[in-house]
Amino acid sequence: MIKQVLIIVLISLSFCINAQNEDLRDERKNEIGLSVSDLLNGAYQFQYERMIGDHISVGLGIGFKGDNGLIRLSGLDTDKIQTGDLTYSGFKFVPAVRYYLNSTTKYSMDGFYFGAYTKYSNYKSDLDGLYTDDAGDDFIVEFDADISVLSVGFMAGYKWAISDRFSINFLIVGPGAGFHNYEIENKRDLPDEFYEDLNNALDQYSLFDFIDADFKFSEVKGKTTFTAPAFRYGITLGYSF
């Protein structure tokens, strides 16, 4: 009799534990997060994710970046042209969808996952410095740039549940394609020879290898579009509710 009672109690406890786990999966359908890796580059990216199925979630990331950060492009430094470091500031939106593998999920949104994303970024930048022509005359250099990029791609990662509410998301890989649109405007009067010297100097930057060969800095506005590989990775601290 006692043995039968113990069996009934154990079965009841098992059902209770399973019910609690199911409740956790049902209740924890929302998550907010902060990208820790973006902070290193002076950017703040906030994320919201919601479970819409047993293993599927949708999310949206919104990021803002100031001029400061660890990633900088060194300025031009030639015999004729000297500029400051190239910095940029702006915002980005990142919609995404994820599928979590059930065998690695403890709560509702954790474990290994794969998915797809779209990212739209818009940044402002400038190129300021000094130009010295062949006659030894100095000219102030001032260009403004408007850069927009639309990227699409796939991603895979692992979200580690450090408790029933807190998690650390490791976005391991996110390959894709980026469609770039650059618009650059000259704000100063400069001699014609400057533009040839500037374009020759920019040939040293691998970034400009992606730009259409017909694009050149000029005395007015210049526009170009090109496609380049896109990559996503990062670490995000999340809180589910």
C-alpha positions in Angstrom: 0.0 0.0 0.0 2.8 2.4 1.0 4.6 1.5 -2.2 1.5 2.3 -4.3 1.1 5.7 -2.5 4.8 6.6 -3.2 4.3 5.7 -6.9 1.2 7.9 -7.1 3.1 10.8 -5.3 6.0 10.5 -7.7 3.8 10.5 -10.7 1.9 13.5 -9.4 5.2 15.4 -8.8 6.3 14.6 -12.3 3.1 16.0 -13.8 3.5 19.1 -11.6 7.1 19.7 -12.7 6.2 19.2 -16.4 3.2 21.6 -15.9 5.6 24.2 -14.4 8.0 23.8 -17.3 5.1 24.2 -19.8 3.9 27.2 -17.8 7.3 28.8 -18.1 7.3 28.2 -21.9 3.8 29.6 -22.1 4.4 32.7 -19.9 7.8 33.7 -21.1 6.8 34.9 -24.6 8.6 38.3 -24.6 12.2 39.3 -24.2 14.1 42.6 -24.2 17.8 42.8 -24.7 20.8 45.1 -24.9 23.7 44.3 -27.3 26.8 44.2 -25.2 29.2 43.9 -28.1 27.8 47.1 -29.8 28.7 49.1 -26.7 32.4 48.7 -27.5 31.9 50.7 -30.7 29.9 53.5 -29.0 26.6 52.1 -30.2 23.4 51.3 -28.3 21.2 48.5 -29.7 18.0 47.5 -28.0 16.1 44.4 -29.0 12.6 43.0 -28.5 11.7 39.4 -29.3 8.4 37.7 -29.1 7.5 34.0 -29.3 4.8 33.4 -31.9 4.9 29.6 -32.0 6.3 26.6 -30.2 9.8 27.2 -31.6 9.5 30.4 -33.7 10.0 34.0 -32.7 10.1 37.4 -34.4 12.2 40.3 -33.2 13.2 43.9 -33.9 16.5 45.6 -33.0 16.9 49.4 -32.9 20.4 50.8 -32.7 22.0 54.3 -32.4 25.6 55.2 -32.8 27.6 58.3 -31.9 30.9 59.4 -33.4 32.9 57.7 -30.6 33.9 54.1 -30.7 36.7 51.6 -31.1 36.3 51.2 -34.9 37.8 54.1 -36.8 39.2 54.5 -40.3 42.5 56.3 -40.2 42.6 59.6 -42.1 44.5 60.3 -45.3 48.1 61.2 -44.9 50.0 61.9 -48.1 52.4 64.6 -49.3 49.4 66.8 -50.5 46.4 65.7 -48.4 46.1 65.3 -44.6 42.7 64.6 -43.0 41.4 63.5 -39.6 40.1 60.0 -38.8 36.9 58.9 -40.5 34.1 58.6 -38.0 30.4 57.9 -38.5 27.1 58.2 -36.6 23.6 57.1 -37.3 20.9 54.4 -36.7 19.9 51.0 -37.8 16.8 48.7 -37.7 17.1 44.9 -37.7 14.0 42.8 -38.0 14.6 39.0 -37.6 12.9 35.7 -37.3 14.4 32.7 -35.4 13.7 29.0 -35.1 14.8 27.4 -31.8 15.8 23.7 -31.8 13.5 22.0 -29.3 16.1 19.5 -28.1 18.3 22.4 -26.7 15.5 24.6 -25.4 15.0 24.8 -21.6 12.5 27.6 -21.4 10.8 29.4 -24.3 13.5 31.2 -26.2 16.9 29.7 -25.5 19.2 27.0 -26.9 20.5 26.7 -30.5 18.7 28.6 -33.2 18.9 29.6 -36.8 17.0 32.3 -38.8 17.0 35.2 -41.2 17.3 38.9 -40.8 17.0 42.2 -42.7 19.1 45.2 -41.6 18.7 48.9 -42.7 21.5 51.3 -41.6 21.8 55.0 -42.2 25.0 56.9 -41.2 26.4 60.3 -41.6 30.2 60.9 -41.9 32.6 63.6 -43.1 36.1 64.0 -44.5 37.8 67.2 -43.2 41.4 68.2 -43.7 44.0 70.2 -45.6 45.2 70.1 -49.2 48.4 71.6 -50.5 48.7 72.1 -54.3 51.9 72.0 -56.4 52.4 75.7 -55.9 52.4 75.3 -52.1 48.9 76.9 -51.6 46.7 75.5 -48.8 43.0 74.7 -49.1 40.5 73.5 -46.6 38.9 70.1 -47.4 35.3 69.5 -46.2 33.1 66.6 -47.5 29.9 65.3 -46.0 28.7 61.8 -46.6 25.3 60.1 -46.3 25.5 56.3 -46.3 22.6 53.9 -46.3 22.9 50.1 -46.4 20.2 47.4 -46.8 21.4 44.0 -45.8 19.6 40.6 -45.9 21.0 37.3 -44.7 20.9 34.2 -42.5 22.1 33.7 -38.9 22.8 31.0 -36.4 23.7 31.2 -32.7 23.1 29.9 -29.2 21.1 31.6 -26.4 22.3 30.5 -23.0 19.7 30.7 -20.3 21.6 31.7 -17.1 18.3 31.7 -15.2 14.6 31.4 -15.9 14.5 35.1 -17.0 18.0 36.2 -17.9 20.0 34.9 -20.9 23.1 35.6 -23.0 22.6 35.4 -26.7 25.7 34.5 -28.8 25.0 35.4 -32.5 27.8 33.2 -33.9 27.5 33.8 -37.6 25.3 35.9 -39.9 26.4 35.9 -43.5 24.5 38.0 -46.1 24.6 40.6 -48.8 24.6 44.4 -48.3 23.3 46.9 -50.9 25.1 50.2 -50.3 24.1 53.6 -51.4 26.7 56.4 -50.9 26.1 60.1 -51.4 29.1 62.5 -50.9 28.9 66.3 -51.1 31.7 68.8 -51.4 31.4 71.9 -49.2 34.4 73.9 -50.3 35.9 75.3 -53.5 39.0 73.3 -54.5 41.3 73.3 -57.5 40.7 70.7 -60.2 43.9 68.9 -59.5 42.7 68.1 -55.9 40.2 65.5 -57.1 42.7 63.5 -59.0 45.0 63.5 -56.0 42.2 62.6 -53.6 41.0 59.7 -55.8 44.5 58.4 -56.1 44.9 58.6 -52.3 41.6 56.7 -51.7 42.9 53.8 -53.9 44.8 52.7 -50.8 41.6 52.0 -48.9 40.2 48.5 -49.5 36.7 49.9 -48.7 36.7 51.7 -52.0 37.5 48.5 -53.9 33.7 47.8 -53.8 32.7 51.1 -55.3 31.9 51.4 -59.0 35.1 52.4 -60.9 33.2 55.2 -62.6 32.6 56.9 -59.2 35.0 59.8 -58.4 34.9 62.6 -55.9 34.1 65.8 -57.7 33.3 69.5 -57.0 29.6 68.7 -56.6 27.6 65.7 -55.3 28.7 62.2 -56.1 26.5 59.1 -55.8 27.3 55.4 -56.1 25.6 52.1 -55.3 27.3 48.7 -54.9 26.8 45.3 -53.4 29.2 43.8 -50.8 29.2 40.9 -48.4 27.5 41.5 -45.1 28.2 39.9 -41.7 26.4 39.9 -38.3 27.7 38.7 -35.0 27.4 39.9 -31.4 26.6 39.2 -27.8 23.3 40.3 -26.2 22.1 40.3 -22.6 18.4 39.5 -22.5 15.5 39.5 -20.0 12.3 37.5 -20.6 8.9 38.2 -19.2 
